Amino acid sequence: MKTFPRISGAEWEVMKAVWQGSPCTADEIIARLAKSDPASHPKTTRTFLNRLVKKRALAFEREGRVYLYKPLVTERECIDAASQSFLERVFGGSLKPMLAHFIEQKKLSPQEIRELRDILNKTEK
């Protein structure tokens, strides 16, 4: 089974910027992050890029004077791994109490209820 790096919340933001289109330079990543968070700092972003390379979430190639970053893991793989980790840590791996908790905490629209029923019906078949 392939293991996935543990990615912090701030590192997720960097990964999302890379997943938007890669390969990309650090300056492109910094510009993407600045659109969603003007307070983001370029030095901090570069630190996160280095951490993500060390964690093997990103790779880079040198092209002239710049580094081009590309993801080594897909967004879907990271979401799956983070979801499974959360489910194990918080709900002991049991899906039913997790679903019940979120359904009780958030008011669902009739459309969302129909969509959930459709998903459950497809899973049942």
PyRosetta script that sets phi, psi and omega in degrees:
from pyrosetta import init, pose_from_sequence

init()
pose = pose_from_sequence("MKTFPRISGAEWEVMKAVWQGSPCTADEIIARLAKSDPASHPKTTRTFLNRLVKKRALAFEREGRVYLYKPLVTERECIDAASQSFLERVFGGSLKPMLAHFIEQKKLSPQEIRELRDILNKTEK")
pose.set_psi(1, 132.1)
pose.set_omega(1, -179.9)
pose.set_phi(2, -73.7)
pose.set_psi(2, 134.8)
pose.set_omega(2, 176.5)
pose.set_phi(3, -97.7)
pose.set_psi(3, 150.1)
pose.set_omega(3, -177.0)
pose.set_phi(4, -118.2)
pose.set_psi(4, 145.8)
pose.set_omega(4, -179.7)
pose.set_phi(5, -66.9)
pose.set_psi(5, 147.1)
pose.set_omega(5, 173.3)
pose.set_phi(6, -80.1)
pose.set_psi(6, 121.6)
pose.set_omega(6, -174.7)
pose.set_phi(7, -114.4)
pose.set_psi(7, 126.4)
pose.set_omega(7, 179.7)
pose.set_phi(8, -72.4)
pose.set_psi(8, 169.7)
pose.set_omega(8, 179.4)
pose.set_phi(9, -58.2)
pose.set_psi(9, -45.2)
pose.set_omega(9, 179.9)
pose.set_phi(10, -67.2)
pose.set_psi(10, -37.1)
pose.set_omega(10, 177.8)
pose.set_phi(11, -66.1)
pose.set_psi(11, -32.7)
pose.set_omega(11, 176.0)
pose.set_phi(12, -58.0)
pose.set_psi(12, -41.9)
pose.set_omega(12, -179.1)
pose.set_phi(13, -62.2)
pose.set_psi(13, -40.8)
pose.set_omega(13, 177.6)
pose.set_phi(14, -65.1)
pose.set_psi(14, -44.4)
pose.set_omega(14, 179.3)
pose.set_phi(15, -61.0)
pose.set_psi(15, -41.5)
pose.set_omega(15, 179.0)
pose.set_phi(16, -60.6)
pose.set_psi(16, -38.0)
pose.set_omega(16, 178.1)
pose.set_phi(17, -65.2)
pose.set_psi(17, -36.9)
pose.set_omega(17, 178.2)
pose.set_phi(18, -71.8)
pose.set_psi(18, -41.8)
pose.set_omega(18, 179.9)
pose.set_phi(19, -64.0)
pose.set_psi(19, -21.3)
pose.set_omega(19, 178.6)
pose.set_phi(20, -62.3)
pose.set_psi(20, -27.2)
pose.set_omega(20, 179.0)
pose.set_phi(21, 172.1)
pose.set_psi(21, 120.2)
pose.set_omega(21, -178.8)
pose.set_phi(22, -138.6)
pose.set_psi(22, 158.9)
pose.set_omega(22, 3.9)
pose.set_phi(23, -71.7)
pose.set_psi(23, 154.4)
pose.set_omega(23, -179.2)
pose.set_phi(24, -146.5)
pose.set_psi(24, 155.6)
pose.set_omega(24, 180.0)
pose.set_phi(25, -84.9)
pose.set_psi(25, 165.8)
pose.set_omega(25, 176.0)
pose.set_phi(26, -60.8)
pose.set_psi(26, -39.4)
pose.set_omega(26, 179.5)
pose.set_phi(27, -63.6)
pose.set_psi(27, -37.1)
pose.set_omega(27, 177.3)
pose.set_phi(28, -66.2)
pose.set_psi(28, -41.1)
pose.set_omega(28, 179.0)
pose.set_phi(29, -64.2)
pose.set_psi(29, -44.4)
pose.set_omega(29, 179.0)
pose.set_phi(30, -60.4)
pose.set_psi(30, -41.9)
pose.set_omega(30, 179.5)
pose.set_phi(31, -65.5)
pose.set_psi(31, -40.9)
pose.set_omega(31, 178.3)
pose.set_phi(32, -62.8)
pose.set_psi(32, -42.6)
pose.set_omega(32, -179.8)
pose.set_phi(33, -67.6)
pose.set_psi(33, -35.0)
pose.set_omega(33, -179.4)
pose.set_phi(34, -65.0)
pose.set_psi(34, -28.5)
pose.set_omega(34, 177.9)
pose.set_phi(35, -64.6)
pose.set_psi(35, -41.1)
pose.set_omega(35, -177.7)
pose.set_phi(36, -90.5)
pose.set_psi(36, -24.4)
pose.set_omega(36, -179.3)
pose.set_phi(37, -143.8)
pose.set_psi(37, 90.3)
pose.set_omega(37, -178.8)
pose.set_phi(38, -59.0)
pose.set_psi(38, -20.2)
pose.set_omega(38, -179.8)
pose.set_phi(39, -82.3)
pose.set_psi(39, -6.4)
pose.set_omega(39, -179.3)
pose.set_phi(40, -63.1)
pose.set_psi(40, 144.8)
pose.set_omega(40, -175.6)
pose.set_phi(41, -110.3)
pose.set_psi(41, 132.1)
pose.set_omega(41, -178.6)
pose.set_phi(42, -55.9)
pose.set_psi(42, -40.2)
pose.set_omega(42, -179.9)
pose.set_phi(43, -64.5)
pose.set_psi(43, -40.2)
pose.set_omega(43, 178.5)
pose.set_phi(44, -64.1)
pose.set_psi(44, -42.6)
pose.set_omega(44, 178.5)
pose.set_phi(45, -60.6)
pose.set_psi(45, -43.4)
pose.set_omega(45, 179.2)
pose.set_phi(46, -63.6)
pose.set_psi(46, -36.0)
pose.set_omega(46, 175.7)
pose.set_phi(47, -62.8)
pose.set_psi(47, -44.5)
pose.set_omega(47, 178.7)
pose.set_phi(48, -63.7)
pose.set_psi(48, -38.5)
pose.set_omega(48, 177.6)
pose.set_phi(49, -60.0)
pose.set_psi(49, -44.9)
pose.set_omega(49, 178.3)
pose.set_phi(50, -61.8)
pose.set_psi(50, -42.8)
pose.set_omega(50, 178.7)
pose.set_phi(51, -62.1)
pose.set_psi(51, -42.7)
pose.set_omega(51, -178.4)
pose.set_phi(52, -67.5)
pose.set_psi(52, -31.1)
pose.set_omega(52, 174.3)
pose.set_phi(53, -67.9)
pose.set_psi(53, -44.7)
pose.set_omega(53, 179.2)
pose.set_phi(54, -62.8)
pose.set_psi(54, -34.3)
pose.set_omega(54, 179.2)
pose.set_phi(55, -79.6)
pose.set_psi(55, -4.3)
pose.set_omega(55, -178.6)
pose.set_phi(56, 66.0)
pose.set_psi(56, 31.2)
pose.set_omega(56, 172.5)
pose.set_phi(57, -90.7)
pose.set_psi(57, -27.4)
pose.set_omega(57, 178.7)
pose.set_phi(58, -127.7)
pose.set_psi(58, 155.3)
pose.set_omega(58, 170.3)
pose.set_phi(59, -127.3)
pose.set_psi(59, 164.2)
pose.set_omega(59, 176.9)
pose.set_phi(60, -142.2)
pose.set_psi(60, 155.1)
pose.set_omega(60, 173.3)
pose.set_phi(61, -128.0)
pose.set_psi(61, 141.9)
pose.set_omega(61, 177.6)
pose.set_phi(62, -87.3)
pose.set_psi(62, 128.9)
pose.set_omega(62, 176.7)
pose.set_phi(63, -128.5)
pose.set_psi(63, 101.0)
pose.set_omega(63, -174.6)
pose.set_phi(64, 67.3)
pose.set_psi(64, -121.7)
pose.set_omega(64, -178.5)
pose.set_phi(65, -98.3)
pose.set_psi(65, 3.5)
pose.set_omega(65, -178.3)
pose.set_phi(66, -120.4)
pose.set_psi(66, 159.7)
pose.set_omega(66, 174.4)
pose.set_phi(67, -104.2)
pose.set_psi(67, 135.0)
pose.set_omega(67, 175.4)
pose.set_phi(68, -104.1)
pose.set_psi(68, 122.4)
pose.set_omega(68, -178.1)
pose.set_phi(69, -98.0)
pose.set_psi(69, 143.3)
pose.set_omega(69, 174.5)
pose.set_phi(70, -143.2)
pose.set_psi(70, 148.3)
pose.set_omega(70, -178.4)
pose.set_phi(71, -75.2)
pose.set_psi(71, 143.4)
pose.set_omega(71, 172.7)
pose.set_phi(72, -97.4)
pose.set_psi(72, -10.9)
pose.set_omega(72, 177.7)
pose.set_phi(73, -129.4)
pose.set_psi(73, 147.4)
pose.set_omega(73, 178.9)
pose.set_phi(74, -84.9)
pose.set_psi(74, 160.7)
pose.set_omega(74, 176.8)
pose.set_phi(75, -60.7)
pose.set_psi(75, -42.1)
pose.set_omega(75, -179.9)
pose.set_phi(76, -60.8)
pose.set_psi(76, -43.7)
pose.set_omega(76, 179.2)
pose.set_phi(77, -61.8)
pose.set_psi(77, -41.3)
pose.set_omega(77, 179.8)
pose.set_phi(78, -68.6)
pose.set_psi(78, -39.9)
pose.set_omega(78, 177.1)
pose.set_phi(79, -63.3)
pose.set_psi(79, -44.3)
pose.set_omega(79, 179.2)
pose.set_phi(80, -61.1)
pose.set_psi(80, -45.6)
pose.set_omega(80, -178.8)
pose.set_phi(81, -66.1)
pose.set_psi(81, -43.0)
pose.set_omega(81, 179.8)
pose.set_phi(82, -66.5)
pose.set_psi(82, -39.5)
pose.set_omega(82, 178.7)
pose.set_phi(83, -63.3)
pose.set_psi(83, -44.7)
pose.set_omega(83, -179.8)
pose.set_phi(84, -64.8)
pose.set_psi(84, -41.5)
pose.set_omega(84, 178.7)
pose.set_phi(85, -62.2)
pose.set_psi(85, -44.4)
pose.set_omega(85, 178.3)
pose.set_phi(86, -62.1)
pose.set_psi(86, -46.6)
pose.set_omega(86, -179.5)
pose.set_phi(87, -59.0)
pose.set_psi(87, -43.5)
pose.set_omega(87, 179.9)
pose.set_phi(88, -66.0)
pose.set_psi(88, -48.2)
pose.set_omega(88, -175.7)
pose.set_phi(89, -67.1)
pose.set_psi(89, -45.1)
pose.set_omega(89, -170.0)
pose.set_phi(90, -93.6)
pose.set_psi(90, -35.7)
pose.set_omega(90, -174.6)
pose.set_phi(91, -120.0)
pose.set_psi(91, 18.6)
pose.set_omega(91, 176.5)
pose.set_phi(92, 61.1)
pose.set_psi(92, 23.8)
pose.set_omega(92, 177.8)
pose.set_phi(93, 84.7)
pose.set_psi(93, -0.2)
pose.set_omega(93, -176.8)
pose.set_phi(94, -94.2)
pose.set_psi(94, 123.1)
pose.set_omega(94, -175.7)
pose.set_phi(95, -74.4)
pose.set_psi(95, -37.4)
pose.set_omega(95, -175.2)
pose.set_phi(96, -57.6)
pose.set_psi(96, -50.5)
pose.set_omega(96, 179.9)
pose.set_phi(97, -64.6)
pose.set_psi(97, -31.7)
pose.set_omega(97, 178.2)
pose.set_phi(98, -65.9)
pose.set_psi(98, -47.9)
pose.set_omega(98, 179.1)
pose.set_phi(99, -61.7)
pose.set_psi(99, -44.0)
pose.set_omega(99, 179.5)
pose.set_phi(100, -60.4)
pose.set_psi(100, -42.8)
pose.set_omega(100, 179.5)
pose.set_phi(101, -59.1)
pose.set_psi(101, -50.9)
pose.set_omega(101, -176.8)
pose.set_phi(102, -68.5)
pose.set_psi(102, -36.0)
pose.set_omega(102, 178.7)
pose.set_phi(103, -67.1)
pose.set_psi(103, -38.2)
pose.set_omega(103, 178.4)
pose.set_phi(104, -71.3)
pose.set_psi(104, -31.4)
pose.set_omega(104, -176.0)
pose.set_phi(105, -82.3)
pose.set_psi(105, -26.6)
pose.set_omega(105, -175.8)
pose.set_phi(106, -121.4)
pose.set_psi(106, 129.6)
pose.set_omega(106, 178.1)
pose.set_phi(107, -72.9)
pose.set_psi(107, 123.1)
pose.set_omega(107, -179.6)
pose.set_phi(108, -93.7)
pose.set_psi(108, 142.3)
pose.set_omega(108, 175.5)
pose.set_phi(109, -77.1)
pose.set_psi(109, 161.0)
pose.set_omega(109, 175.8)
pose.set_phi(110, -56.5)
pose.set_psi(110, -36.3)
pose.set_omega(110, 178.4)
pose.set_phi(111, -64.4)
pose.set_psi(111, -43.6)
pose.set_omega(111, 178.9)
pose.set_phi(112, -64.3)
pose.set_psi(112, -38.3)
pose.set_omega(112, 177.9)
pose.set_phi(113, -63.4)
pose.set_psi(113, -44.5)
pose.set_omega(113, 177.6)
pose.set_phi(114, -60.4)
pose.set_psi(114, -42.9)
pose.set_omega(114, -179.7)
pose.set_phi(115, -63.7)
pose.set_psi(115, -41.6)
pose.set_omega(115, 176.8)
pose.set_phi(116, -63.7)
pose.set_psi(116, -41.7)
pose.set_omega(116, 177.5)
pose.set_phi(117, -61.0)
pose.set_psi(117, -42.2)
pose.set_omega(117, 178.6)
pose.set_phi(118, -60.8)
pose.set_psi(118, -43.0)
pose.set_omega(118, 178.7)
pose.set_phi(119, -62.5)
pose.set_psi(119, -45.8)
pose.set_omega(119, 179.4)
pose.set_phi(120, -63.6)
pose.set_psi(120, -40.5)
pose.set_omega(120, 178.6)
pose.set_phi(121, -63.9)
pose.set_psi(121, -41.5)
pose.set_omega(121, 177.8)
pose.set_phi(122, -64.0)
pose.set_psi(122, -39.9)
pose.set_omega(122, -179.7)
pose.set_phi(123, -66.9)
pose.set_psi(123, -35.6)
pose.set_omega(123, -177.8)
pose.set_phi(124, -68.0)
pose.set_psi(124, -33.2)
pose.set_omega(124, -176.6)
pose.set_phi(125, -76.9)
pose.dump_pdb("model.pdb")
